[in-house]
Amino acid sequence: MSRALTLLTRSNVCPSIPTIGPRFPPLLLGDSIRLLRLVSGNENKLKWRPPVRYSAHSPLGTPSAPARKKVTLQTLRTLYQKGEPITMLTAHDFPSAHVADQTGIDIVLVGDSLAMVALGMEDTSEVILEDMILHCRSVARAAKSAFIIGDLPMGSYEISPTQAVTSALTMLKQGRVHSIKLEGGAAYTPHIRALTTAGVPVLSHIGLTPQRQHSLGGFRVQGKTAAAANAVLDDALAVQAAGAWGVVLEAVPAEVAALITKRLRIPTIGIGAGAGCSGQVLVQVDMSGNFPPGRYLPKFVKRFGDVWGEAERAVRAYREEVKGRTFPGVEHTYPMPEKEFREFERMVEERPASEFGK
């Protein structure tokens, strides 16, 4: 028994140490308990039993071993230096992060847009830090290769650099993200400096900043005049000097974004800012077409799929088959020996009708 405990300890407590042998896959805690019951004192007599499923539902698709190297800040810098566009896409839960990661997206952003697309809120100003952290954790469980960024929501960083650092460190530690995104330009350079000093990688966000839509007069394109474009450049240079590793440019004329990108030494990620940026980001729900007909879409969104249409088709088909009693079919049910069923029928008949409320 002590020999078995040693083997199990090596397998479960320290996965880097070889397991009991090539005939046995890595063991989980539940497997270890069952294996202990089979131990006869001889390692060669151990028998492998498949893991027991404790739920009718299997995991959505527990990420397998990453097929690509982990994307890091250095990876992103290398892409930028090579002139290779950086792909960034939002995700707000395990499924959306899983598909983004498995398709090779460089950066998964847990954006505060989840306020609308995942939580049904009116705008991003409603979502709070605790909401964001919950969704970050879900995304982090799926995105094993992509670089993960968490969006600091409105009210979690503006008061002071200290508040920004506290919120960001909480998001990194509890949300398991690799970097944070922060809206604001030159006015928030003290916050960015404090964050980078604390070891928190910062992606800045300038141009149209949705958290400040009310002060901007709504969702309006920024930098449409020479003076306004120069102000966007000032913000970009300021956040670069403060230590941001990159900057999102939202709703800025393409030629303005392209010129700013050429003048910076850090990557720009565009959303509604043309193809001249160092990379692009879109909200996954928007670009995948996972929304009902008639929903407003910004001009810069391209719909690459029709997830809503396919989901609607499947749900309608399910409803019709249930109503028509064609689902579930025999292939979706579990068999029972005829003899056992007849015995069960007999037992039911012997019960008094009063038991059934009739």
Order of alpha helices (4+ residues) and beta strands (2+ residues): alpha-alpha-alpha-beta-alpha-beta-alpha-alpha-beta-alpha-beta-alpha-beta-alpha-alpha-beta-alpha-beta-beta-alpha-alpha-alpha
